[in-house]
Every structure is written in C-alpha cells, then in structure tokens.
Amino acid sequence: DCSVVKVVPKECIVLSSDPITGSSSQLGELAVHITLNDLAASGATPIGLMLTLLLPEGYTEKELKSLMRTISELAKDYNVQIIGGHTEVTDAVTKPIITVTGVGKIHEDKVMLSKKIKPGMAIIMTKWAGIEGTSIIAHEGENQLASYYNTDLIEAAKSFSDYLSVVKDSEVAMKHNVYAMHDITEGGIYGALWEIGAKANLGMIVDQSLIPIRQETIEICEYFDLNPYKLIGSGSMVIVTDESEAMIKSF
C-alpha cells in the first residue's frame, strides 16, 4: 500500500494514497484512519495528510465544515498535520469522495521487506476480524438491522468505529523483530493473509478457529449473507515475527 523513498542517508519517506468511497456517515474518520493505518503497516511515523475532496452539487458549507472538523480533530489526536490538498464541487460524483495522501518517515534500517520472511515464523493478528465492515454496515443499514436485532447489538457494532486505528498496534510491534505488517482492509483477514503469503512466496498454516471475531460481526454478516472472514477489517493488523511470545505479551 505504500512507497518508500530514500531521501537522505539512512532516512526514508513513506507515501500512501487511498480513496474513501464507502460510508458517507464515517467519511472523516475513515479518511484519517485508513491512511494512517497504511503508514503504520509500513512501520512509519506519520507526518502529514493531503486531502482531495470531490463533493456533489448541493453539498453545503455546513457539511464541509463538519467533515473538516472531524478530520482536523483526529489528525491532532495523532500529531499529524493537514499539509495541503484540493476541494471542488463537481457533477462527476453523486456523493462525497476523499482521496488522501499520507506522508510518513522511517529509518532505513526499519524498512520491512517481505523477502526476509522465512518458514517457521509466526503470524499474529491484533483485535478481531471485520471491524471496519461491521461498523459501516451497522451505521448504513441500521434501519434494516433494527427489524431483526436488538438495539444493544446494533449500538455495539456501531461502536467498532472506535477501533479503526492500528497506529498503536504498529508502535508495539516495532519494538520487536517484525518482518511484515498488513492492516486488514479489502478482502478481510483472508485477503490479508493471501497477500502476505504471495509477497513472501510462501504458503502458511492458519487455524481458522484461532481467528478472533466478535458475535456482532457474525450476526450482521449472517443477516446480509456475507463471509465475515472476507469483510473489510481496518483496525486489525496481521504481523509476521520471530518473537511471537514476547510480542503477544506486549499487547
């Protein structure tokens, strides 16, 4: 998801770009979290964000201010600057779209290369599967779900948006030997595992019963006939390490 550019001896800049096209109700939160997660999965310290906002006709100044307030507050929480961007109203879109470019930094010695992954290393997963997807569906499909599930389950699923960041996960992992990190996005935990294996040119043995997953995710996926293990899962990280016991204790 990221490019690493060596700019001066021993120091590298990490760049990531991602469009946020899904949930309109969580647009600001996702714009920040998804991009910072990409940087975190590279082990980088985030520096700044650049935003391109494409807004549909009829989008109000009040809505724009609310969106930017959410983004600015989250950026402040992570000590990240909004360093530029572009905003326009266009009939090319029917709902708001944000493309975010993230900028981070990392020491050259900390750059992870998948070719360094060796057989016998452990795969660790943080939090649980389907965090982002569960939150989006609970927010966007609340009325449908309310006819089948109680309010407590729906509200709990909506609260998954509080767990979308993997920045702290990365900070903990980087204190140990890390050979790859992958934030679980499109394709869910299955997609993340596949991509790591493909990049390392290795197979893997995974016990599905050990993949953590919340009951809220299972129920919502059952209602909409979705595979929870393929559900978009920002907020969870897959880590390859040869210090699995020490790392697990750190979490």
Steps between C-alpha positions, in 0.01 A plus 500: 500500500799731546804621313829553684733768364854547629556877518812536714746244639323261738167689486202410282167662419194272486209597273149355484191599302146372547149604388219486755186412306287292737323628808376858481423515872857408599683672216722719718600224741581257220699761306743536788508148639538311171793711384678500836448124514683459169792700635491305828508169311831614352632582846514870414440797727227715338583862415213642297192450284396656170129492414318519167125549558258445212155613612162459326288798403285605794763410762481782753767711666369379836556138399850579375593678824372206704701256287820702529448547873490121545813453287689782676417370848612147416819627334576698815448188713772324298729805483463515120479816289254564217763626255295575189247379249216607275123543530241529224131447427446288190215321325740209443407363844167431670644477852812640671829333415829567680838394366765517770875499455692417815862591565713327761863439587705196596864418562649295217587214737133465601363457145332159472553280196275197445792305352645480853206289620614142569315173561421440866421859588179578685197695380333721760163676458397796715143574620245306291372443145260723308523813718453764230240307302291430808503867596409621149214251462365578846496873422371480142260207550373587847134514399513158333682342793258653752222278369696188595752587777472684830639851548788386720651283227467772237650767725787269592567437129491875429756557776755295304587832334691579822750227412590588140858606566802267497752773578546374859513141375790597275683686777488192722603264221796716391662445841560140391630321192238568232532365147162607363188683612171523311194694613193295415305690235314381187482122493500473878730272696503247215614767255770630735643153558496426128684822416771440761553145378512612137756773570718260701448220245411266786202298608364512855308291749212687665256360755172678424370430850779722638395803292332736750156621393217673688145368516369832364695442178374143468137607547516790255679293235243225542217751444655635178642160389864613517817311585634667817854385423489694171343811651707820482682515832694822558591521867665160507859423404673182383864483610774253407768460768750261652432646847138396532490429877670826596286700259171347620594589859562860388140528378 
